[in-house]
Amino acid sequence: VLIRSLTIYLLLFGFADASGTGFGSTFLLEKGIWYQMEIWERDTEDESSNWKELDNIVKALEEEGEEGNLMEATVFIATDISVSKVVIYKGNSSSENCYI
């Protein structure tokens, strides 16, 4: 069925994960797959896995926002840390290290 739409929605899918030693994230964008993989700096060794996961997600979203890739887009981020999901949904956390 051919349907003419008056509105186009842009859906972006992303995945983010962090571990004790490294982190990475991907976005499926119109122009292809964007990804990054890095190793944590030494000053983050004592941070919790919750902090690392949230920091990774926030940095990835900020970078994509600065590039203009999130304009008028709905973004779906997949993460395996429920604390990150709650903090992103609420916009804050009771933990002083987990905030956006």
C-alpha positions in Angstrom: 0.0 0.0 0.0 1.5 3.3 -1.0 0.8 6.1 1.4 1.9 9.7 1.1 3.0 11.1 4.4 3.0 14.8 5.3 5.4 14.2 8.2 8.6 12.3 8.3 9.9 11.0 11.6 13.6 10.3 12.2 14.2 7.4 14.5 17.8 6.8 15.7 18.9 3.7 17.4 21.9 3.5 19.7 23.7 1.1 21.9 26.1 2.0 24.8 28.1 -0.2 27.2 30.8 0.4 29.7 33.1 -1.9 31.6 35.9 -1.6 34.1 38.5 -0.8 31.5 36.6 0.6 28.4 33.5 1.9 26.9 31.8 2.3 23.6 28.7 3.4 21.8 27.0 3.2 18.4 24.3 5.2 16.5 22.6 4.1 13.4 22.4 7.4 11.5 21.1 8.3 8.1 24.6 8.5 6.7 25.7 5.2 8.3 26.8 3.6 11.5 28.8 5.9 13.9 30.7 4.2 16.7 33.4 4.9 19.2 35.4 2.7 21.5 37.8 4.0 24.2 39.6 3.1 27.3 38.8 4.9 30.6 41.2 7.4 32.0 43.0 6.5 35.2 41.1 9.0 37.2 37.8 7.0 36.7 39.1 3.7 38.2 37.2 4.2 41.4 33.9 5.2 39.7 31.0 2.7 39.9 29.7 0.8 36.9 26.5 2.8 37.1 28.5 6.0 36.7 30.6 4.7 33.9 27.5 3.5 32.0 25.6 6.8 32.4 28.7 8.9 31.6 29.2 6.9 28.4 25.6 7.4 27.3 25.5 11.1 28.1 28.8 11.8 26.3 27.6 9.9 23.2 24.3 11.9 23.2 26.1 15.2 23.7 28.5 14.5 20.8 25.7 13.5 18.5 23.8 16.6 19.5 26.7 18.9 18.9 27.1 17.3 15.4 23.4 18.2 14.7 22.5 14.5 14.2 19.7 14.5 16.8 17.7 17.5 15.5 14.0 16.5 15.4 14.8 12.9 16.1 13.4 10.3 18.4 16.4 8.4 20.0 16.3 4.9 21.3 19.2 3.9 23.5 19.8 0.4 24.6 21.7 -0.2 27.9 22.0 -3.1 30.3 22.1 -0.9 33.5 18.7 0.0 34.9 20.1 2.9 36.9 21.0 4.6 33.7 17.5 4.2 32.4 16.0 5.6 35.5 18.4 8.6 35.7 17.8 9.5 32.0 14.0 9.2 32.4 14.0 11.3 35.6 16.8 13.6 34.7 18.5 13.2 38.1 19.6 10.7 40.8 20.1 10.6 44.5 23.7 9.7 43.9 25.9 12.8 43.5 28.0 11.0 40.8 25.0 9.9 38.7 23.3 13.0 37.2 22.7 14.6 33.9 
